[in-house]
Amino acid sequence: MYALKFLKEGAVGPYSRFQWPVPNGKPGTWVRVRGGLIECQHGVHACTLEQSLAWLQAEAYVIELGGRVIDGGDKLLARSGRLIRRIEGWNVRTARLFAADCAEHVLPVFEKKRPRNDRPRRAIATARAFAEGKASHDDLNAARAGARATARAGAGAAAWDAAGDAERQHQCGLLRRYLNVPELDKRGA
């Protein structure tokens, strides 16, 4: 089964700190675990596209999982896996643009409640400019701080719950376009 594996820069597991063998033009080496499979503790972890929003990291790979695959709801768990290829289209720049696209999609909900507050819109514009090398770290940090303060002040749990499922579906569709991974459409996550 093919799935997604998100890793820190250098193909390092974000929680395990495991250094994955990186594919070099052909599938990587199989990584196998012995003993019981325990979510978040022991096993090869990966995710479907729909589960990936919680696992995004600096690098993205297509991974082939071997043996029985357990769907833990928010992740997949298997006894073995090997990285098939790095998804070159996913990088720091596209991750920032993806985040800006997601925020921009829900911006009308916020602006309807707070039409005079332009901090989120400015933060999105700054994030896009930063991704394109046209804004500084200081600009980005200032915009982020303003947007976070606004979000804390204006967040309504009921509104987020009501729109959450639809927004997750939208974000998964957007992420599918950013990642462009035909393997997942054929056989797998």
C-alpha positions, 0 to 999 in steps of 0.5 A: 500500500502506498501512503505519505510520510512527512519527515524533517529536513534530511529525512529524519522522523519528527518524533522518532528522530530515525534517519530514513534511508533516502531513495536515490532514483529507485525505492529505498531500503525496507525498514522493518520493526520487530515486536508488537505494533504500538501507535506512536511508539513502535512501528512504521508510521505513515498517513493517508492524504486525509490524515496528512493535515496533522503530520505536515513537515518540511519533506514529503515522501511516497512510502510503500507499507509492507504487511498488514496496515493498521488504520489508527484513525489519524495515522497508519501503522505497519511492520515495514515501509520503504520510501519510494520517492521524495515529493519534490513539489513539497518544500518550505515555500509550498508549505507556506503557500498552502497555509496561506491558501487554507487561511485565505479560504476561511477568511470570509468567515472571519471578515463577516464577523469582524469586517474592520479587522484586516490583520488576518488578511495582512498576515496572509499577504505577508506569508505569501510575500515571505514565501516568495522572498519579498518579506523579512522574518521580522515582517512575518513574525509581526504579521503572525503575532497580530493574526494569532491575537485576532484568532484568539479573540475571535475564535468561536468553537461552535463555528469551527465545529460546524465548518470543520469537516467541510474545511478539512475536505477543502484542505485535502483537495488543495493538498492533493494538488500541491503534492501531485502524487498519482501513486495515491490515486492508483493503489493506496491512501 
